[in-house]
Amino acid sequence: MDEDKEVAKKGRKLSIDEDVEELREIFSVLRSEVPGLLQGLIEPLKEIMDLTYNPERARERARAIASFYKELVDQGIPEDLALKLTKEHFINPMSVLKSVMKGEED
């Protein structure tokens, strides 16, 4: 009977040791992968913020949007369709940021 208890204790200890080792491996992967993932998120967010708050970039974007719309209309696209296409083609950076923060997908 004592021998059965010893085997059970050793089995639990082995299981705990295996769990601890598995956690070490998980944390090791997290340490190596998470910084890259965060950097992958931070850079696009910086770019979105720059697009939104940098006056020169905002002017460039506005010119591009206006030019796109004007070119569509000049080529004979009806104004309502040109407006729809312009809205679809140019994504609002703040709406993208809001979607990311909410965890929504387009």
Secondary structure, 3 states (H helix, E strand, C coil): CHHHHHHHHHHHHHHHHHHHHHHHHHHHHHHHHHHHHHHHHHHHHHHHHHHHHCHHHHHHHHHHHHHHHHHHHHCCCCHHHHHHHHHHHCCCHHHHHHHHHHCCCC
